[in-house]
């Protein structure tokens, strides 16, 4: 079957829609279908009815548009060939249904970007590919994209995911939302995962997003506790059952290296006298982890009959600061974050730097300080990437001082002239 493409408004000075057309002789009917793609008429070759490819090197935008609209002619030829093989007539109604099904168009002119995003999330959830934390992250990305559309007046369609989008989205996240490099890099990575899925499932052939460079991730300075700090925590009488429970859960995480989200997986059935046998829901391919129990962790488990008094992570983060404030951890520490190329420094009380994640960082740091190998620590914490594990390790000023003194604080015999 013969086909051609044409512009909706060929004399426009603004981008106009590209239509696909073919003719059904038996029906004496012209079949027209919007590709959803837009192009400036000055970038259109009216002799070949295709985008202009500039010079020897193809223009990236024109090449992308050509590839996008080429899907329509490809599907026509493929469908026509199929119906000839089965000796059935191909009608305009059949072709429209094939186009609607393939290009996911249920309503004419409907923007399917967020519909595709919802299908993407539903598919991952039904396939049990994501943890609850991952689901929350992708819900958060959707909200950010929705707000971005409104605040920056940037309509999100698959064809609009270009370098202009990347610049605007980066500016919105860092300037408006005040995201630091690490937060933005993580979110952009999640967005690109969705776009790869969309390409795979033929919602788009626009692959410009692959070129989006992440901002440089940085290792931020964090705090970790010492054995003396844990001793002080355990010995303190809070006079408050609420803060006592918060303290116990936090210390338990410090001495086991477990994530806060993993603590709910503990029960009598997976605890022996010497260890916790932990099978993560997060990754079914990973073998179970054996987490050794110590005097402190055994004491806390028995205190609560092997069911730790857990609350929401957000509340735990809020209340653990109260715990350290009562213990008068009021000294100032510097927090350094990076946004773009700018280092942002602020002075905070030590207790304000404490969170549930401090516990896991404390475990790794204390083990590293005692010379335990990365492989051994990773076996307990579940880390397979040693680079990620080492980002948890915090070196303080006392350690650097002790290290230098240990190496250089010796008597040097000097010959006096």
N, C-alpha and C positions, 0 to 999 in steps of 0.2 A: 504493500500500500504506500502511496505517496503521502507526504506530509510536509508541513512547513511551519515556521515560526513567524510571528509578526508582532508589532508594537501596538498597544492600545491607543496611545496618542503620539504618533510619529513626529509631530511638529512641536512637542512640548519642550520647554527648557528645564524641566524637572524630570527625575526618574519616573519612568512609566512601565506598566506591567507588560511582561512578555507572554503572549498567548501561543498555544500549540493548536494546530488545526490539521484535519485530514478530511477526506470526502468519502461518503458511502453511496456508491452509484445506485445500488438496488433500492435504497431508501430515498435517493435524490436529496440527501441531507448532508450539510456541512457540520462536522463535529468540531467543536471549539472547547478548549479546556485551559483555564488559567494555570500557569506554572507557579504563580506566586512570586516569581523573581522580577526585579525591577532593574532598569538600566537607563542611563541617559541616551537619548536618540543620537547624540553626536558620537557615542561609543558603539553604534550599531551599523553593521554593513547591510544596506538595503538591497544589494545585489545578491548576496549569499544568504540573507536573512539569518545572520548570526553575529555574535559579538566581534568587535574588531580586535585582533591580536596584533599588538604593536611590534614592529621591527622584527629582528631575528629572535629576540628573547620574548617569550609570551608574557603579556601583562598578567599579573597574578589574579587581579579582580576579574578580568575578562575570561581568563582560563577557568576560574571557579564557576562563573555564570554559565559558560559553555558546557561545563561538566554537569551542572545542575539541570539545565534544560535538556541535555542529551539523554537523561533518564526517561523522558517522555517518549522520545522517538524509539529508544531501545525497547521500552515496554510494549509499544505498538507493534513493532516487528516481531517481538517474541510471542505476543498474544495471537497475532495473525498467523504465524507459523504453526502454533499449537492447534488452532481451530482448523487449519488446512489438513493437518495430520489426522485429526479425528473426524474429518469430513463433515464439519458442522459450520454453519454460516456465522460469521462474526458480525454482530449488529452494533449500532451506536450505543444501545443501552448496556450491552455486555461490556463494551470497552469502557464506558463510564464507570461501571461497577469495579472493573479491574483497576482503573486509575484511582478511584476513591479508596479502595482497599489497600493498594500499594502505597499511595502517598498519604494515607491516614486522614483523608479529608472527609469529614462527615457533614459539614455545612460549608456552603460556598463562601469563600473569603474568611473563614474562621482561622484565627491564630492558634496554632496547635502547640506552641512552645511549652506552655505550662501543662497542657494536657499530656504531652509526652513526658514531662518531668514527673507527673503523678503516676503514669503507667510504669515509668522507670522505678520509682520508689516501691510501688505495689509489687512489681516483679521480684525485686530484691528481698522484700519482706516475706513474700510467699515462699521464696526459695530458701529462706532461713540463712541468707548470706550475710546479714548484718546483725550486729549486737544492738541493744537498746541505745547505747551511746552513739553509735553510728547513725541510727535512725534520727536521733535528735539533731545531729550535726547537719544532715541533709534537709530536715525541716527548717533549720535555721538558715541554710543557704537559700532555700526557696523564699523565705520571708525577706532576706536581704535583697534578693533579685526583684521581688515585688516592690519593695520600698525604693529601690534604685530606679525602677521604671517611673515611679511617681515623682520622686525628688529631682531627678535629672531629665525628666521628660524624654526618656529614651525608650521607645517601644521595642520590646524584645521579641524578635522573630529569629528563626535559625539563620536566615540570610544576613541578619544584622550583627551577627557575632563576628566582628572584624577588628582591625587594630584600633579603630575609633572607639568601639565598645570597650576594648581592653584599657585604653587610656582613661575613659570616663569612669569605668568601674573601679580602677585602681585609685583614682582621685576620690571617688565617693567613699570607698572603704577606709582610706587612710586620712582624708581630710575631714569628712563628715562624721564617720563612725569612730575615728581615732584608733583604728586597728594598728597594731604593731606588725613588724615584718612577719613574725612567726604565725600570727593569726591569719594574716592575709594570704601568706604562702599556702597554708593548710586549706583555706577556703577555696582558693583558686584551683588547687589540686583536685578538690572534690567536684568543683564545677567542670573541670576538664574530664573527669571520669564520666560524668553525665553525658558530655558531648561525644565522647568515644562510643558510649552506648547508643546514642542517637544515630551516629554514623553507621554503626553495625546493624542497627534495625531499620536503616534506610529512611529515617525521618529527614535526614539532610546529607548532602555530599560536601558541604562547606567545611573544609578542614583547616581554615585559617587559625583556629584556636590552638592548633598544635604548636604554632610559632610563638604563642604567648609565653614570655619569659617570667618566671617567678622572681619576686624580689628575693634578695639574699637572706636566707634564714641565719639567725645568729643564736649563739648559746648565751642565754641571759644569766646574769648572776642571781643565784637563789640562796636559800639558807638551808642548812642541815644541822641536826642536833648531835650532841655528844652523849656518851654513856652517863656522864654526870647530870646532864639535863634530864634524861629519862629517870634517873634515880630520884632527882628532885621532884619530878612529876608524880612518881608513885608514892613518895613519902608524904606529900601534901594532903592535908585534910581540908576539903573544900567546903564542907558543911552544906553541900547542895548535891542531891542525888543526880540531878540533871548534868551538872558539870563533871561529876565523878564518872558517869557513864561515857560522856564525851571523851574524857581523859583515857579511860580504859580502852575504848575502841581505837583511839589514836596510837597509844603505846603498843597495842597488839599489832597494828599495821607496821609500826616501826621495827619490831623484832621479828616479823615474818616476811617483810618486803612485799606483801600482797597489795594489790590495787584496792581502793575503797569499794569498787563495784564487785570485787570477788568475795568480799567478806560475807555476803549473804549466801554464798554457796556452802558455807561450813555447817555441818550438822554432826550428830553423834555417829552417823553411819559412815562418814569418811574421815573420822579422826581415830588414830590409834594412840598408844601411850607415848609414841615418839615422833609422830608426824601427822600432817594433814595430806590426804590424797586428793588433789584438786584436779578436776576435769573441767576445763573451760568450755562454756557455751560459745564463746567468741570464735573459736576455731576448732572444728571437729576433727581436723586432720592432725592436730598436735597431740602428742601423748600426754597422759596425766602427769602433773608435777607433784613431786614429793617435797613438802615444805616441813623442815625439821621444827620440832617444838622445843622451847626452852622452859626454864623454871617460870619465867614471867608469863609467857604465852599460855602455858598449862594452867597457871593460877587464874588468869582472866577467863579462860574457857570454862573452867569448873565453876567459877563465881557466877556465871550466867547460864549454867547448865547447857553449855555448848551452843547456845543461841545468843550471839552478840546483840546488844541493845542498839540496833541500827536505826538511824533516821535518814531523811533525805540529805544527799550530798551537800546541797546548798546550805541547809541548816547546820550540818556538821562543820562546814567551813566558817560559818558565822560564829558558832559557839566555841570552837577551838581557840579562837582569838581571845574570847573571854577567859578561858583557862590560863593562857599565858599572860594575860594582863593581870590576873589575880596573883600570879607568881612574880609579878613585877619585872617582866621582860620588856622594860620600857626604853632601853637604850636604842639610839638611832642607828639604822643601817641604811646604806645607799642602795636604791633600786635603779638599775640602768636598763632601759628598753630602747629598741631601735625602730624608727619609723622612716622608711626610705633610707637616706644616707645620714639622717640625724640621730644622734644619741641623746636620749632624754633621761636626765638624772633627777631623782627626787629622794628626799630624806624621809624615811618612815620609821615608826617604832617597830622593834623586832616582832612584837606580837601581831602586828598587822601583816607581816610577811608569811605567817604560818597558815597552811591550808592542809587539806587531806593528803595532797600530793607530797607534802613535806615528809610524811612518814616513809614513803617508798624511797625518796631521795636520801633520807637519813640511813635507812638500812643499807643501801648500796654504798654510801660514803663511808659508813663505819666498817663495812666489810673490806673496802678498798684500803682504808687506812691500816688495817691489820694485815695487809699483803695478800689477801685472798684473790685468786685468779678470776679474770672476767668470765671464763667458761663456767667456773663453779658458781659464781654469783648468778649468771644468766640461767643456769639450771634451776635455781630456786625462784627467780623472779619471772622466768618465762621469756626473757629476752634472747632472741637469736641473732640480732644485729648488735655487735659489740660497740659500734659507733654510737648507736642510740643509748645503750647502757651507760657509756662513759659520759654522756651529756648530763646524767644524774649526779655524777661525782663532783662534789664541791670541795675545793681546797681553800682553807681559811688562812689568815695572816699568821697565826701561831704555828701552823704547819710549815709555812715557807721559812719562817724565822728559825724553827728547830732544824729544818733540813740544811740551811746554810751554815748554822753553827756547828752541826754535826760534821760537815765536810771541811770547813775552813777554820774553825775555832781551835787551832792547835798552835803550839809554840814554834815559831820559825826562828831558827838560829841564824843570826845575821853577823857577818864579819864587819866589825867596826873599823873604819879606816882612820 
